[in-house]
Amino acid sequence: MASTYTSNLGVEKIGAGEQAGTWGTTTNNNLDILDRAINGVGAITLSGTTHTLTTSDGTLSEGGNKVLVLGGSPSGTNTITISPNDQDKMFFVHNSTSQTATFTQGSGANVSVVAGSKKIIYADGAGSGAAVVDVTDALDIASLRIGGTAVTSTAAELNILDGVTSTATELNLMDGGTSAGTTAVAAGDGIVTNDGGTMRQTTAATFSTYFNANLVTVPSAITASSATLTPGSAQSIYQKVDTSSNNVALTLAIGSLAIGQYIIVDKTSSSNTLTLSYPSNSQGVTLGSSASFAIAINQNGTIFTFVESIKF
């Protein structure tokens, strides 16, 4: 009975009664094939753009190695065909060339190992439709270390970065980088803001509108003969006072002052007088019949300590 061979390694199975006196040589060869399949590291020299990785029956073949270290000087992406296409194979691949190596066995899927990378692959030996699969493509691991450092982020946290196209310089700025330029700010430039816990980018023009609307409040004109003006929400005030019908006594109360806050009082009529007073320190100023501005600036957070009046 003639010898037969195993399906995947080509190990020779001696026929009954065959190879009398020589079976030891065959057996030793078979053991070498098994040794290579279990722990063999094969140096595969590539050139051009194609290579055939063959496993031959009863022979120590490069396709029989467990680990494939790809070397040589391929001229471009090198397609490595695993032959024959009906053998199941599993390889640890280290591509030490400067080109991508693509493993194929049939018309099914292929696996590409880019220059300098390592992968674990297997070929399913399905004949003409055989496919090569990347075992490392979707590894499910409980923990990960990179360069000896444990990665403690969860998958959900890492997925937040999916689609991020920021440069290292941009990320460093968000991380407290102190590098600052002198690029002019334009209305259409974006400013990053925290919108109730959601980070958004808003134009400088939108911020300008908000600040202008909230920096100074403009109440309705005062016409009564006496009134009290109380600052609130740390906003400065532009207050018109209409004295066309009567004299007006206006008290500037302390309110919720902020240092640097100011009140502008605009006497809009040339008739009658406007008297300003400050209850905390009895300071005051009277604006006569000329149309006038009075400016009160808070400098210490408790009282208005500077008053300027302009008549015209």
C-alpha positions as CSV (number, residue, x, y, z in Angstrom):
1,M,0.0,0.0,0.0
2,A,1.5,3.3,-1.1
3,S,2.1,6.2,1.4
4,T,-0.5,9.0,1.8
5,Y,-0.1,12.5,3.3
6,T,-1.9,14.5,5.9
7,S,-4.2,17.3,4.5
8,N,-2.5,20.4,6.0
9,L,1.2,19.6,6.8
10,G,1.9,17.0,4.1
11,V,3.2,14.5,6.8
12,E,3.8,11.2,5.2
13,K,1.8,8.3,6.4
14,I,3.7,5.1,5.5
15,G,1.6,2.4,3.9
16,A,1.3,-0.9,5.7
17,G,4.4,-3.0,5.0
18,E,6.1,-0.3,3.1
19,Q,9.6,1.2,3.4
20,A,11.1,-1.8,5.2
21,G,14.5,-0.8,6.5
22,T,14.0,2.9,5.5
23,W,11.0,3.9,7.5
24,G,13.2,5.6,10.1
25,T,14.3,8.2,7.5
26,T,10.7,9.0,6.6
27,T,9.7,9.2,10.3
28,N,12.6,11.6,11.1
29,N,11.5,13.8,8.2
30,N,8.0,13.7,9.5
31,L,9.1,14.8,12.9
32,D,11.0,17.7,11.3
33,I,7.9,18.8,9.5
34,L,5.9,18.7,12.8
35,D,8.7,20.6,14.6
36,R,8.6,23.3,11.9
37,A,4.8,23.5,12.1
38,I,4.8,23.9,15.9
39,N,7.7,26.3,16.4
40,G,9.4,27.0,13.1
41,V,10.4,30.5,12.2
42,G,10.9,30.9,8.5
43,A,12.7,33.8,6.8
44,I,10.8,34.5,3.6
45,T,12.6,36.6,1.0
46,L,10.3,38.6,-1.2
47,S,11.1,40.3,-4.5
48,G,8.9,41.9,-7.2
49,T,5.2,41.9,-6.4
50,T,4.3,38.2,-6.1
51,H,5.4,35.2,-4.1
52,T,4.0,31.6,-3.7
53,L,4.1,30.2,-0.2
54,T,4.1,26.4,-0.8
55,T,3.7,23.4,1.4
56,S,4.7,20.2,-0.4
57,D,3.8,16.7,0.7
58,G,6.6,14.9,2.6
59,T,9.0,17.9,2.3
60,L,10.3,20.6,4.6
61,S,8.7,23.6,3.0
62,E,8.6,27.3,3.8
63,G,4.9,27.1,4.0
64,G,5.2,24.7,6.8
65,N,6.6,27.3,9.3
66,K,4.5,28.6,12.1
67,V,6.2,32.1,12.0
68,L,6.8,33.9,8.8
69,V,9.4,36.7,8.9
70,L,9.1,38.6,5.6
71,G,12.3,40.2,4.2
72,G,13.8,41.1,0.9
73,S,13.2,44.1,-1.3
74,P,9.8,43.8,-3.0
75,S,9.1,46.5,-5.6
76,G,5.6,47.2,-4.4
77,T,2.7,45.6,-2.6
78,N,3.6,41.9,-2.7
79,T,0.8,39.3,-3.1
80,I,1.7,36.0,-1.3
81,T,-0.3,33.1,-2.5
82,I,-0.8,30.2,0.0
83,S,-0.5,27.0,-1.9
84,P,-2.2,24.5,-2.2
85,N,-5.6,26.2,-1.7
86,D,-7.1,23.2,0.1
87,Q,-4.8,23.3,3.1
88,D,-5.8,24.9,6.4
89,K,-3.0,27.1,7.6
90,M,-2.3,29.4,10.5
91,F,0.7,31.8,10.5
92,F,2.2,34.4,12.8
93,V,3.4,37.1,10.3
94,H,6.1,39.8,10.8
95,N,6.4,42.0,7.8
96,S,9.9,43.5,8.1
97,T,9.9,44.8,4.5
98,S,9.2,48.3,3.3
99,Q,6.1,47.2,1.4
100,T,2.6,45.8,2.2
101,A,2.3,42.0,2.0
102,T,-1.1,40.7,0.9
103,F,-1.9,37.0,1.7
104,T,-4.4,35.2,-0.5
105,Q,-5.4,31.5,-1.0
106,G,-8.4,31.7,-3.3
107,S,-11.1,34.0,-4.5
108,G,-12.3,34.7,-0.9
109,A,-11.0,37.5,1.4
110,N,-7.4,38.5,1.6
111,V,-5.4,40.0,4.5
112,S,-2.8,42.7,4.1
113,V,0.0,43.2,6.5
114,V,1.5,46.7,6.1
115,A,5.2,47.3,6.3
116,G,6.6,46.9,9.9
117,S,3.4,45.3,11.2
118,K,2.7,41.9,12.8
119,K,-0.5,39.8,12.4
120,I,-1.9,36.4,13.2
121,I,-3.8,35.0,10.1
122,Y,-5.3,31.7,9.0
123,A,-6.3,30.3,5.6
124,D,-9.5,28.2,5.5
125,G,-8.3,25.8,2.8
126,A,-11.7,26.0,1.0
127,G,-10.2,25.4,-2.5
128,S,-10.8,27.9,-5.3
129,G,-13.0,30.1,-3.0
130,A,-10.5,29.9,-0.1
131,A,-10.2,33.0,2.2
132,V,-7.6,34.3,4.5
133,V,-8.7,35.8,7.8
134,D,-7.0,38.2,10.2
135,V,-7.4,36.8,13.7
136,T,-6.1,40.1,15.2
137,D,-8.8,42.2,13.4
138,A,-11.4,42.0,16.2
139,L,-9.6,40.8,19.3
140,D,-11.8,40.9,22.4
141,I,-9.4,41.5,25.3
142,A,-10.1,42.3,29.0
143,S,-7.1,44.7,29.4
144,L,-4.5,46.3,27.2
145,R,-1.0,47.5,27.7
146,I,1.0,49.7,25.3
147,G,4.8,49.9,25.9
148,G,4.2,48.5,29.4
149,T,1.6,51.1,30.4
150,A,-1.9,49.9,31.2
151,V,-4.7,51.5,29.1
152,T,-7.4,52.2,31.7
153,S,-9.8,53.9,29.3
154,T,-13.0,52.1,28.6
155,A,-14.0,51.2,25.0
156,A,-16.8,53.8,25.2
157,E,-14.3,56.5,26.3
158,L,-12.0,55.6,23.4
159,N,-14.8,55.6,20.9
160,I,-15.4,59.3,21.8
161,L,-12.2,59.9,19.7
162,D,-13.7,58.2,16.7
163,G,-13.8,60.7,13.9
164,V,-11.6,63.3,15.7
165,T,-9.3,65.0,13.2
166,S,-7.5,67.4,15.6
167,T,-3.8,67.8,15.3
168,A,-1.4,67.4,18.2
169,T,-1.0,71.1,18.4
170,E,-4.8,71.7,18.6
171,L,-5.2,69.1,21.4
172,N,-2.3,70.6,23.3
173,L,-4.0,73.9,23.3
174,M,-7.1,72.3,24.9
175,D,-4.9,70.6,27.4
176,G,-3.6,73.9,28.8
177,G,-0.9,74.7,26.2
178,T,0.5,78.2,26.7
179,S,1.6,78.9,23.1
180,A,-0.3,82.0,21.9
181,G,-0.2,83.8,18.6
182,T,-1.4,87.2,17.4
183,T,-4.0,86.1,14.8
184,A,-6.7,88.8,14.5
185,V,-10.2,87.7,15.6
186,A,-12.9,88.0,13.0
187,A,-16.6,87.9,13.4
188,G,-16.8,84.5,11.8
189,D,-14.1,82.9,14.0
190,G,-15.3,80.1,16.3
191,I,-15.0,80.1,20.1
192,V,-15.4,76.9,22.0
193,T,-18.0,77.2,24.9
194,N,-19.6,74.8,27.3
195,D,-23.3,74.9,26.6
196,G,-24.9,73.2,29.7
197,G,-22.4,70.4,29.6
198,T,-22.2,70.1,25.8
199,M,-19.1,71.6,24.1
200,R,-20.0,73.7,21.1
201,Q,-18.3,76.2,18.8
202,T,-19.9,79.6,18.5
203,T,-18.9,82.5,16.3
204,A,-17.2,85.5,17.8
205,A,-20.0,87.7,16.4
206,T,-22.5,85.7,18.5
207,F,-20.4,86.3,21.7
208,S,-20.2,90.0,20.8
209,T,-24.0,90.3,20.5
210,Y,-24.4,88.6,23.9
211,F,-21.8,90.7,25.7
212,N,-23.2,93.9,24.2
213,A,-26.7,93.0,25.3
214,N,-25.7,92.0,28.8
215,L,-22.8,94.3,29.6
216,V,-25.0,97.4,29.9
217,T,-28.7,97.5,30.6
218,V,-30.9,100.4,29.3
219,P,-34.0,100.9,31.4
220,S,-36.9,103.1,30.4
221,A,-36.4,106.9,30.9
222,I,-37.2,108.2,34.3
223,T,-39.8,111.1,34.4
224,A,-40.9,111.1,38.0
225,S,-39.8,113.8,40.4
226,S,-37.9,111.3,42.6
227,A,-36.6,107.9,41.8
228,T,-33.9,105.4,43.0
229,L,-31.7,103.6,40.5
230,T,-30.4,100.2,41.9
231,P,-27.8,98.2,39.9
232,G,-28.4,94.5,39.6
233,S,-26.8,91.4,38.1
234,A,-23.4,93.2,38.0
235,Q,-24.5,95.1,34.9
236,S,-23.6,98.7,34.2
237,I,-26.6,101.0,33.5
238,Y,-27.2,103.7,30.8
239,Q,-30.2,105.6,32.3
240,K,-32.0,108.4,30.5
241,V,-33.8,111.0,32.7
242,D,-36.5,113.2,31.2
243,T,-36.8,116.5,33.1
244,S,-39.0,118.3,30.6
245,S,-42.0,118.4,33.0
246,N,-40.3,118.7,36.4
247,N,-37.1,118.6,38.4
248,V,-35.9,115.1,39.2
249,A,-34.1,113.8,42.3
250,L,-32.3,110.5,41.5
251,T,-30.7,108.4,44.1
252,L,-28.0,105.9,43.0
253,A,-28.3,103.0,45.3
254,I,-25.5,100.5,46.0
255,G,-27.3,97.3,44.8
256,S,-25.2,94.4,43.7
257,L,-22.2,96.3,42.5
258,A,-19.2,94.8,40.8
259,I,-15.8,96.5,40.8
260,G,-15.5,98.6,37.6
261,Q,-19.3,98.8,37.2
262,Y,-20.5,102.2,36.0
263,I,-23.8,104.1,35.7
264,I,-24.3,106.7,33.0
265,V,-27.1,109.1,33.6
266,D,-28.3,111.0,30.5
267,K,-30.3,114.2,31.2
268,T,-32.2,114.4,28.0
269,S,-33.9,117.8,28.4
270,S,-32.6,121.3,28.9
271,S,-35.6,122.1,31.1
272,N,-35.5,121.9,35.0
273,T,-32.8,120.2,37.0
274,L,-31.5,116.7,37.9
275,T,-30.0,116.1,41.3
276,L,-28.0,112.9,41.9
277,S,-27.3,111.6,45.4
278,Y,-25.5,108.6,46.9
279,P,-27.1,107.5,50.3
280,S,-23.9,105.6,51.4
281,N,-21.6,108.6,51.5
282,S,-23.8,111.7,51.0
283,Q,-22.0,112.6,47.8
284,G,-24.0,114.1,45.0
285,V,-24.1,116.4,42.0
286,T,-26.7,118.7,40.5
287,L,-27.0,119.0,36.8
288,G,-28.6,122.3,35.8
289,S,-30.7,123.2,32.8
290,S,-28.1,122.2,30.2
291,A,-28.4,118.7,28.7
292,S,-25.8,116.6,30.6
293,F,-24.2,113.3,31.2
294,A,-23.2,112.1,34.7
295,I,-20.9,109.1,35.0
296,A,-20.5,107.1,38.3
297,I,-17.9,104.4,38.5
298,N,-17.7,101.8,41.3
299,Q,-14.0,101.2,42.3
300,N,-14.2,99.1,45.4
301,G,-17.4,97.1,45.3
302,T,-19.2,99.1,48.0
303,I,-19.7,102.7,47.0
304,F,-19.5,104.9,43.9
305,T,-16.2,106.8,44.5
306,F,-15.8,108.7,41.3
307,V,-18.2,111.1,39.6
308,E,-17.8,112.9,36.4
309,S,-20.3,115.3,34.8
310,I,-20.3,116.7,31.3
311,K,-22.6,119.6,30.3
312,F,-23.2,120.7,26.8
